[in-house]
Amino acid sequence: MRKLTALFALSLALSMQAQQHVMTVDVSKPTAKIQPEMYGIFFEDINFGADGGLYAELVKNRSFEFPQPFVGWVPFGNVTVQDADPCFDRNPHYVRVVNDGRLLRAGLDNEGYRGIGVKQGEEYRFSVYARTPDAKPMKLSIELVNSNAQNLLKKEIEVSGNNWQKLTAVLKSPFTDAHARLRIVLETRGTVDMDHISLFPVNTWKGRENGLRADLAQALYDLNPGVFRFPGGCIIEGNSLETRYQWKNSVGPVENRPLNENRWNYTFKHKAFPDYFQTLGLGYFEYFLLSEDLGAEPLPVISCGLSCQYESNEVVPMNELDPYIQDALDLIEFANGPVTSKWGKVRADMGHPESFNLKMIGIGNEQWDKVYVERLEAFTKAIRAKYPDVKVVGSSGPSASGDKFDYLWPEMKRIGVDLVDEHYYMNPDWFFGNASRYDNYDRKGPKVFAGEYASHDHSTKKDNNFLAALSEAAFMTGLERNADVVHLATYAPLFAHVDAWQWNPDLIWFDNLRMMRTPNYYVQQMYGMNAGTDVLSLKMDGKAVAGQDSLYATAALNAPTGEIILKLVNASSKPADVQIDFNGLKKRQLVAGSCTYLQNDNWRTVNTLDQEAIVPRVRPVQVEGQSLKLKLEPRSFGVYRIQ
């Protein structure tokens, strides 16, 4: 009995030990180039991602152009909406405020986007276009009101004359509040007209007026993205052709960019947002400028003449498609054309005479069937004829497989697009199981753009948890291993406001004052910061490491520094001993290394605005000549840089 007990204990001890694995990396013969723009970001105005999010404007419905013109506003006293002799022809509505002397106050309150976020000691730039028909100057009181209805800041500005004029004031907030309000009061007896009432933090990204929220833009910069796809997917299609995203409406003076209904306004029945519109203050010029700031290649997407096929059957007839094609050609001219060209001059007049050096353009989003193919073909021929160096991105439809996917891929090859945009919102098991997805793709066909993907853990109502993040890290080893096929990859969606979201999971969550980077964000960052330049062969038992014993791995060379970069995932609940032998080093000895890693024993762990429980940590790695011995922690993702 004692012998059996000892044998059982020995067996248990052996089972508890980490499994032994030997991997081999061939350093002498890189197998593929990794595109500098490989890992990037995809922006769509969903979940209040633009207005109320990245776009730093704090006032909702600033030009009174919503179908219900007082949405976002609470008027008090004698306040009416007018459109005679407007300040802006494409935003003709404005408000007339009358203080008739019988009321104590007359004016408006603005609620912002689920409140206005202000911080104590920070400065905010208020502006308004105003006029008065009265002979004497009129006084406006500009006030910040906290969530307890206390008017803790008041600043007076003066309006005089019956011509529209822009008035500004800088407000220094005496309090911190995520749900403050902006109040404007006409103090003098008389009448004032007001339009385009705006409030921006002075501290925007790069300090620009009409700028971006600094912390959210910084989070994008910290991803080190290689490509920036914009302005979205479904929103470029619109619920109807009338509401499609039209880039020409988003350039020129920001005050005169017409309002557009957001594609996501009424889509989710459990959370209807009838206040979800696009001011287009964050427009194509600003997107191109942000691409430049981030050091990312811009990838704009444009309507192909089909509204969202999930929502509508509107189709532009082929004999009426020319204006849509011309929009694409004009966009390329706007981005790259000389200042002497029509649209190059528009760009120059906006402050950027230099070319944005656009190299790629997407035609349509998740469209499918023959109606898409024949329109894509017409766009592609026109772009090739005028701009042969600009790459065209087509689509494989809304799914990772199935009839639409199977029909579209051969058509993409026939048309000869440069990249095919694949989308997959699948469960974690799919991501773990598809690390070999691209191992057998056609090496001579169009390249793959993994344009929208995210792991959806339905058991937790699609939380941004560690299980989802680790499954994405595992899947992405297959993207990098097949970098000769996969040229671009972007997670989606990017942003979500915690008080106004419609879709999850999302890469970055925020409220009016704070932001939170998800575990998924850190996976993307670790890939983006450690892409390397060339794929190296990494094998275990002669095969790519794509899920055997719950291990996933890829290797790359960073040619400028000579570093070898390993990405290793252990999806098991047990540790794993791994020995990595480096062949082809000749007389070179590896001397040092570091590991940036994510690890958590609980699949369901999430980050919150109050605490980021899962963040990358760094530790040194011991190297022995031409081999590396590692103990991979259970449920971990590590990036190893070896010199």
HUNORBEL-V838817 format. One record per residue. N is the residue number from 1. PHI is phi in degrees with one decimal (* if undefined). OMEGA is omega in whole degrees, 0 to 359 (* if undefined). D_FIRST is the distance of its C-alpha to the first C-alpha in Angstrom with 1 decimal. Layout:
[[N	PHI	OMEGA	D_FIRST] [N	PHI	OMEGA	D_FIRST]]
This chain:
[[1	*	180	0.0] [2	-63.3	179	3.8] [3	-66.4	179	5.4] [4	-63.5	179	5.1] [5	-64.3	179	6.2] [6	-64.8	179	8.7] [7	-64.6	178	9.9] [8	-63.2	179	10.5] [9	-63.7	178	12.3] [10	-65.0	178	14.2] [11	-61.6	179	15.2] [12	-65.3	180	16.4] [13	-63.1	179	18.3] [14	-64.9	181	19.9] [15	-67.9	180	21.0] [16	-81.3	180	22.5] [17	-71.3	178	24.6] [18	-66.7	177	28.1] [19	-71.2	183	28.9] [20	-97.7	179	31.1] [21	-139.3	178	34.6] [22	-119.8	177	37.7] [23	-116.5	181	41.1] [24	-124.6	177	44.4] [25	-114.0	177	47.8] [26	-95.2	184	51.0] [27	-83.9	190	53.5] [28	-78.2	187	56.3] [29	-132.6	174	57.3] [30	-56.3	185	57.4] [31	-97.7	181	57.2] [32	-165.7	173	59.3] [33	-85.1	172	61.4] [34	-96.3	182	60.3] [35	-64.4	178	63.2] [36	-58.2	181	64.2] [37	-95.6	188	64.5] [38	-49.6	185	61.1] [39	-106.4	184	59.5] [40	-146.1	184	61.9] [41	-133.8	179	62.6] [42	-121.6	180	64.1] [43	-106.1	170	66.3] [44	-136.1	178	67.2] [45	-80.6	174	69.1] [46	-132.3	179	66.5] [47	61.1	185	64.9] [48	58.3	183	68.0] [49	-70.0	180	67.2] [50	-100.2	175	70.8] [51	-63.0	185	73.1] [52	91.0	181	71.1] [53	-135.0	184	68.6] [54	-60.8	176	69.4] [55	-74.8	195	73.1] [56	-81.1	176	73.9] [57	-55.6	183	76.7] [58	-101.0	183	76.0] [59	-98.7	176	78.6] [60	-88.8	177	78.0] [61	58.9	189	80.9] [62	-67.2	182	83.0] [63	-112.4	175	85.9] [64	60.9	183	85.9] [65	-102.2	175	85.4] [66	-59.7	179	82.6] [67	-53.3	169	83.8] [68	-102.5	196	83.7] [69	-65.0	178	85.4] [70	-100.2	174	84.2] [71	-58.7	183	80.5] [72	92.4	184	78.9] [73	-116.1	168	82.0] [74	-120.9	178	83.2] [75	-79.3	175	87.0] [76	-137.4	188	88.9] [77	80.7	184	92.7] [78	-92.3	181	94.9] [79	-130.2	180	92.8] [80	-133.1	177	93.4] [81	-96.5	183	92.4] [82	-125.6	173	95.3] [83	-144.4	178	95.8] [84	-80.2	179	99.6] [85	50.5	187	100.3] [86	-76.2	176	96.7] [87	-77.3	184	95.4] [88	-131.5	188	93.2] [89	-71.1	181	94.3] [90	-92.8	171	90.8] [91	-129.9	194	89.5] [92	-78.3	184	92.6] [93	-82.2	174	91.3] [94	-149.4	179	91.8] [95	-110.4	173	92.1] [96	-112.2	180	95.3] [97	-110.7	182	94.9] [98	-121.9	171	97.8] [99	-103.2	185	98.3] [100	-91.3	178	101.3] [101	86.6	181	101.6] [102	-95.2	180	100.6] [103	-108.4	180	96.9] [104	-68.4	184	95.1] [105	-144.9	172	92.9] [106	-146.4	181	92.6] [107	167.5	185	90.0] [108	-144.9	169	86.5] [109	-112.6	172	82.8] [110	-118.2	184	80.3] [111	-86.8	184	76.6] [112	68.4	180	75.3] [113	-100.7	188	72.1] [114	56.3	183	70.1] [115	106.1	175	71.9] [116	-111.0	181	73.3] [117	-87.7	177	71.1] [118	-130.8	180	72.8] [119	-120.1	180	71.7] [120	-58.7	178	73.4] [121	86.4	179	75.7] [122	-84.1	181	75.5] [123	-102.4	182	78.7] [124	-132.5	184	79.5] [125	-95.4	177	82.4] [126	-93.3	173	84.4] [127	-147.2	179	87.0] [128	-155.1	169	89.3] [129	-95.8	188	92.3] [130	-144.4	174	95.0] [131	-157.5	176	98.7] [132	-142.7	176	101.0] [133	-79.4	183	104.3] [134	-80.4	183	105.5] [135	-70.4	185	108.0] [136	-91.2	175	106.1] [137	-63.1	180	102.7] [138	-114.8	181	99.7] [139	-104.1	173	96.8] [140	-109.0	174	93.2] [141	-99.4	179	90.4] [142	-101.6	191	87.1] [143	-130.5	168	84.2] [144	-104.3	184	80.5] [145	-115.8	182	79.1] [146	-80.8	185	75.6] [147	-72.2	173	73.2] [148	-97.4	177	74.6] [149	67.4	177	78.1] [150	-96.4	177	79.4] [151	-84.8	187	82.1] [152	-97.1	176	81.0] [153	-145.0	175	82.9] [154	-135.5	177	86.4] [155	-140.5	182	88.6] [156	-93.2	169	92.0] [157	-128.2	186	93.4] [158	-116.0	176	96.9] [159	-111.8	176	98.1] [160	-146.5	178	101.7] [161	96.2	183	103.7] [162	-98.0	172	103.5] [163	-101.4	179	101.9] [164	-61.0	177	98.1] [165	-142.6	178	96.7] [166	-91.4	178	93.2] [167	-114.7	182	92.4] [168	-133.3	174	89.4] [169	-157.0	176	87.8] [170	-104.1	181	84.7] [171	-107.1	176	82.7] [172	-102.4	188	80.4] [173	-70.8	176	77.9] [174	-89.4	183	77.6] [175	-149.9	173	74.2] [176	-110.2	182	71.0] [177	-161.2	178	70.3] [178	-81.0	185	68.6] [179	-131.2	175	70.9] [180	-77.6	178	74.3] [181	-135.1	173	77.5] [182	-102.6	179	80.7] [183	-123.4	178	83.9] [184	-125.4	185	87.5] [185	-124.4	173	90.4] [186	-84.4	186	94.1] [187	-84.9	185	95.7] [188	-93.1	175	99.3] [189	-65.5	181	101.4] [190	145.2	187	101.9] [191	-130.1	174	100.0] [192	-136.6	171	97.5] [193	-99.9	181	95.9] [194	-137.7	178	92.5] [195	-147.1	177	90.3] [196	46.9	179	87.2] [197	-84.5	192	85.8] [198	-133.3	174	83.0] [199	-143.1	181	80.6] [200	-122.8	166	78.5] [201	-61.4	172	76.5] [202	-66.5	181	78.5] [203	-86.2	173	75.2] [204	-94.9	175	74.5] [205	-59.1	182	72.8] [206	64.6	178	75.2] [207	68.3	184	77.5] [208	-82.9	167	79.2] [209	-69.4	189	81.3] [210	53.8	189	80.1] [211	-98.6	185	76.8] [212	-107.9	177	73.1] [213	-64.3	194	70.7] [214	-62.9	184	69.6] [215	-69.5	180	65.9] [216	-71.5	177	65.3] [217	-65.6	178	67.3] [218	-62.5	178	65.5] [219	-62.0	176	62.1] [220	-67.5	179	63.5] [221	-59.0	183	64.7] [222	-69.4	175	61.3] [223	-76.5	184	59.8] [224	53.9	187	61.9] [225	-73.5	177	62.9] [226	-96.1	180	64.5] [227	-140.8	179	66.1] [228	-132.1	180	67.4] [229	-91.9	182	67.9] [230	-155.1	0	70.3] [231	-92.5	179	71.6] [232	154.0	176	69.0] [233	-104.6	185	68.0] [234	-63.2	184	69.1] [235	-69.7	177	71.7] [236	-72.2	180	73.8] [237	-83.8	183	74.1] [238	78.5	172	75.0] [239	-68.8	176	74.9] [240	-146.9	178	78.3] [241	-62.5	179	80.4] [242	-65.6	183	82.4] [243	-98.2	175	79.3] [244	-62.3	178	77.9] [245	-76.9	179	77.5] [246	-110.6	190	80.9] [247	-62.6	182	80.6] [248	-67.6	175	84.4] [249	-75.8	187	84.2] [250	-103.1	178	81.8] [251	-122.3	185	84.0] [252	88.1	182	87.2] [253	-54.1	186	87.9] [254	-63.3	183	84.9] [255	-68.1	185	87.2] [256	-114.5	174	88.5] [257	-89.0	188	85.4] [258	-72.8	179	85.3] [259	-66.1	175	82.4] [260	-133.9	177	80.1] [261	-70.5	179	77.8] [262	-74.5	178	74.1] [263	-54.1	184	72.4] [264	-94.8	187	69.5] [265	-58.7	186	71.9] [266	-119.4	191	71.1] [267	-65.2	185	68.2] [268	-93.4	188	65.3] [269	-66.3	182	66.2] [270	-76.4	179	63.7] [271	-144.0	179	65.3] [272	-78.5	179	68.9] [273	-124.0	179	70.7] [274	-69.4	178	74.5] [275	-108.5	186	75.1] [276	-104.0	179	73.5] [277	-128.0	180	76.2] [278	-113.4	174	76.8] [279	-75.6	183	79.5] [280	63.8	172	79.1] [281	-61.7	168	79.5] [282	-91.7	186	76.5] [283	-115.5	186	78.1] [284	-63.6	177	78.1] [285	-63.0	181	79.8] [286	-67.0	176	77.2] [287	-65.0	178	74.4] [288	-62.2	180	75.9] [289	-64.6	178	76.3] [290	-66.1	176	72.7] [291	-55.4	179	71.6] [292	-63.5	178	73.7] [293	-58.9	185	72.3] [294	-80.5	186	68.7] [295	73.0	184	69.5] [296	-110.2	175	68.4] [297	-71.2	178	70.2] [298	-73.3	176	71.8] [299	-134.0	177	71.0] [300	-74.6	177	73.3] [301	-117.7	186	72.9] [302	-131.2	180	76.0] [303	-63.7	179	76.9] [304	-102.1	181	77.5] [305	94.5	175	79.6] [306	-125.4	170	76.9] [307	-76.7	183	75.8] [308	-55.2	185	72.2] [309	-73.0	172	71.4] [310	-77.5	190	68.9] [311	-107.9	191	71.7] [312	-154.4	176	75.0] [313	-111.9	182	76.7] [314	-68.9	182	79.4] [315	-136.0	175	80.2] [316	-76.4	178	83.1] [317	-56.8	183	85.1] [318	-58.6	181	85.1] [319	-78.2	176	88.9] [320	-119.1	187	88.3] [321	-83.7	187	85.4] [322	-53.9	179	87.6] [323	-61.1	178	87.5] [324	-70.3	177	83.7] [325	-64.9	179	83.7] [326	-63.1	175	86.3] [327	-57.9	179	84.1] [328	-66.0	179	81.5] [329	-65.4	179	84.1] [330	-67.8	178	85.6] [331	-63.9	178	82.2] [332	-62.8	177	81.8] [333	-66.1	177	85.3] [334	-59.8	182	84.4] [335	-75.6	192	81.5] [336	-117.6	191	83.0] [337	-68.7	177	86.7] [338	-66.5	182	89.5] [339	-65.6	178	91.2] [340	-83.4	178	94.2] [341	-82.8	183	92.4] [342	-57.7	185	92.4] [343	-85.7	172	88.7] [344	-64.4	177	88.3] [345	-67.1	177	91.0] [346	-59.8	178	89.2] [347	-61.0	181	86.2] [348	-63.2	180	88.5] [349	-65.8	178	90.2] [350	-85.1	174	86.9] [351	110.3	182	86.4] [352	-137.4	180	84.7] [353	-65.5	180	87.2] [354	-72.8	177	84.6] [355	-65.7	172	82.7] [356	-84.1	175	79.2] [357	58.0	178	78.4] [358	-66.5	182	76.8] [359	-117.6	186	75.0] [360	-141.6	174	73.3] [361	-145.7	178	74.2] [362	-97.0	180	72.2] [363	-112.1	183	74.1] [364	78.2	184	72.6] [365	-117.9	182	69.2] [366	-104.5	182	67.0] [367	-71.4	182	69.8] [368	-152.6	177	69.4] [369	67.1	187	71.2] [370	-61.4	182	74.6] [371	-60.4	177	76.4] [372	-76.4	186	74.4] [373	-60.0	183	74.5] [374	-68.4	177	78.3] [375	-75.6	176	78.8] [376	-58.5	181	76.4] [377	-63.3	179	78.2] [378	-65.9	176	81.6] [379	-59.9	185	80.2] [380	-62.6	179	78.7] [381	-61.8	182	81.9] [382	-68.1	180	84.0] [383	-68.5	179	81.7] [384	-59.7	184	81.4] [385	-67.6	185	85.2] [386	-98.3	183	85.9] [387	-132.3	186	82.8] [388	-63.3	182	81.1] [389	-88.4	180	78.8] [390	-85.4	181	77.3] [391	-78.9	180	74.0] [392	-105.7	179	73.6] [393	-107.8	175	70.4] [394	-100.4	186	69.9] [395	-133.2	173	67.3] [396	-102.3	176	64.6] [397	92.1	188	64.8] [398	-85.3	188	62.6] [399	-129.6	182	59.3] [400	-83.9	180	56.9] [401	-164.7	178	57.3] [402	104.3	187	59.2] [403	-60.6	181	62.7] [404	-63.1	180	64.6] [405	-61.0	183	62.4] [406	-66.1	177	62.8] [407	-74.9	189	66.6] [408	-75.3	185	67.2] [409	-59.9	176	65.5] [410	-60.6	178	67.7] [411	-68.5	176	70.7] [412	-62.3	178	69.8] [413	-66.5	181	69.8] [414	-62.8	180	73.1] [415	-67.9	179	74.8] [416	86.4	175	73.4] [417	-65.7	182	72.1] [418	-84.3	179	70.4] [419	-136.7	177	67.4] [420	-118.4	184	65.7] [421	-85.8	177	64.3] [422	-104.4	180	61.0] [423	-124.4	174	59.5] [424	-151.9	171	56.0] [425	-110.5	189	54.7] [426	-129.6	181	51.3] [427	-79.7	183	47.8] [428	-56.4	180	45.2] [429	-60.0	178	43.4] [430	-63.2	181	46.7] [431	-65.7	176	47.1] [432	-61.7	185	43.7] [433	-82.3	184	44.3] [434	-115.9	176	47.8] [435	-65.7	177	47.4] [436	-101.0	187	48.5] [437	-52.1	188	51.5] [438	-100.4	182	54.1] [439	-61.1	185	52.6] [440	-115.8	176	54.8] [441	-69.6	178	57.9] [442	-62.0	181	61.3] [443	-75.8	184	62.0] [444	-104.0	182	65.7] [445	-85.2	175	66.2] [446	-58.4	179	66.8] [447	-83.3	184	64.4] [448	-97.5	168	62.0] [449	-114.7	175	62.5] [450	-76.9	196	59.4] [451	-81.1	177	61.9] [452	-147.3	175	59.9] [453	-154.8	175	56.2] [454	-168.3	177	53.6] [455	-84.0	183	50.1] [456	-109.1	177	50.2] [457	-87.2	185	47.0] [458	-67.3	180	48.2] [459	-67.0	177	45.2] [460	-117.8	182	46.6] [461	58.0	174	50.3] [462	64.6	174	50.6] [463	-63.3	170	49.8] [464	-81.1	186	50.2] [465	-97.9	185	46.5] [466	-69.0	177	44.2] [467	-58.9	180	42.8] [468	-60.4	182	46.4] [469	-64.2	182	47.2] [470	-68.3	178	44.2] [471	-65.9	176	44.9] [472	-68.8	178	48.4] [473	-60.7	178	47.4] [474	-64.3	179	45.3] [475	-60.1	184	48.2] [476	-70.3	172	50.6] [477	-60.3	178	48.8] [478	-72.4	175	50.2] [479	-63.4	183	53.6] [480	-70.1	179	53.8] [481	-59.7	181	52.3] [482	-107.5	184	55.1] [483	-66.3	174	57.9] [484	-74.6	178	60.3] [485	-106.6	182	60.1] [486	-94.0	183	59.4] [487	-101.9	183	62.2] [488	-143.9	177	61.9] [489	-152.3	180	59.3] [490	-141.5	176	59.8] [491	-68.5	178	57.6] [492	-153.9	347	59.3] [493	-74.5	187	60.5] [494	-90.7	189	61.2] [495	-120.5	171	62.2] [496	-153.9	174	61.7] [497	-83.1	186	63.3] [498	-62.6	180	60.9] [499	-102.9	186	63.7] [500	-155.2	180	65.1] [501	-107.0	179	62.7] [502	-121.9	188	62.7] [503	-141.1	171	60.0] [504	-142.6	3	56.5] [505	-77.4	180	54.6] [506	-143.9	189	57.0] [507	-72.8	184	56.7] [508	-131.7	177	58.5] [509	-109.7	183	58.9] [510	-152.2	165	61.6] [511	-118.1	185	63.7] [512	-76.1	181	67.2] [513	-128.4	188	66.2] [514	-125.6	174	62.7] [515	-141.5	181	60.7] [516	-138.2	176	57.0] [517	-93.8	183	55.5] [518	-78.8	171	52.6] [519	-55.2	178	49.4] [520	-63.2	177	51.2] [521	-57.6	185	54.1] [522	-68.8	173	52.0] [523	-62.0	179	50.6] [524	-61.7	181	54.2] [525	-64.4	181	55.3] [526	-65.1	174	52.6] [527	-71.4	183	53.8] [528	-64.6	180	57.4] [529	-83.6	187	57.2] [530	-137.7	186	55.2] [531	-70.9	188	56.7] [532	78.9	183	57.6] [533	-115.2	185	60.3] [534	-142.1	176	58.6] [535	-77.4	174	55.4] [536	-110.8	177	53.1] [537	-67.5	176	50.8] [538	-128.9	184	47.2] [539	-130.7	170	44.6] [540	-133.9	186	40.9] [541	55.2	176	40.0] [542	78.9	183	43.8] [543	-127.2	172	44.1] [544	-61.3	183	45.4] [545	-89.9	188	42.8] [546	-137.8	175	43.3] [547	123.8	177	40.1] [548	-61.5	182	37.5] [549	53.2	178	34.2] [550	64.4	177	36.4] [551	-107.2	177	38.4] [552	-137.7	184	42.2] [553	-155.8	171	44.5] [554	-149.9	182	48.0] [555	-133.9	179	49.9] [556	-143.9	174	53.6] [557	-105.5	170	56.0] [558	-102.2	190	58.4] [559	-57.4	182	61.3] [560	-60.1	183	63.5] [561	-107.4	184	60.8] [562	79.1	180	58.7] [563	-70.5	170	55.5] [564	-101.7	183	52.7] [565	-114.9	177	51.4] [566	-109.7	173	48.0] [567	-122.3	187	47.0] [568	-128.7	177	43.3] [569	-119.2	169	41.5] [570	-114.3	183	37.8] [571	-89.7	180	37.5] [572	-80.6	174	33.8] [573	-84.1	178	31.8] [574	-117.6	175	29.8] [575	-69.4	179	31.4] [576	-136.2	173	32.4] [577	-85.5	182	33.0] [578	-128.0	171	36.3] [579	-109.8	180	38.3] [580	-116.6	178	41.9] [581	-101.4	181	44.0] [582	-105.3	178	47.8] [583	-95.0	176	49.7] [584	87.9	179	53.5] [585	-79.1	185	53.8] [586	57.6	183	55.5] [587	-90.8	182	55.8] [588	-69.9	176	55.2] [589	-111.0	176	52.4] [590	-77.2	190	50.9] [591	-119.1	185	51.1] [592	-158.5	178	50.2] [593	-166.3	176	49.2] [594	-141.1	179	48.6] [595	-127.9	170	46.6] [596	-103.1	190	47.9] [597	-144.0	170	45.2] [598	-118.2	179	44.3] [599	-153.9	174	40.9] [600	-160.9	181	39.5] [601	-77.6	185	36.1] [602	-103.4	181	38.0] [603	-56.0	191	39.8] [604	-89.6	180	42.3] [605	-63.2	178	43.6] [606	-128.9	169	47.4] [607	-89.9	178	50.1] [608	-132.5	176	52.8] [609	-63.4	181	56.3] [610	-84.4	182	54.9] [611	-154.9	172	52.0] [612	-95.3	184	50.9] [613	-74.0	182	47.1] [614	-114.8	178	46.7] [615	-138.2	178	48.9] [616	-65.2	172	48.7] [617	-120.8	185	47.3] [618	-126.9	175	47.9] [619	-141.7	176	45.9] [620	-74.0	179	46.5] [621	-126.8	178	44.8] [622	-85.7	181	44.1] [623	-116.0	180	45.4] [624	-116.3	176	44.6] [625	64.7	182	47.6] [626	-122.6	177	47.4] [627	-147.6	185	44.1] [628	-139.0	178	42.4] [629	-111.4	186	38.8] [630	-128.2	167	38.0] [631	-112.0	181	35.2] [632	-78.6	179	36.4] [633	-66.4	177	35.4] [634	-62.9	177	34.3] [635	50.3	184	37.3] [636	-142.8	173	39.9] [637	-131.9	181	43.2] [638	-129.9	173	44.5] [639	-113.3	184	47.7] [640	-110.7	175	47.6] [641	-111.4	187	50.9] [642	-115.2	179	50.6] [643	-107.9	*	53.5]]
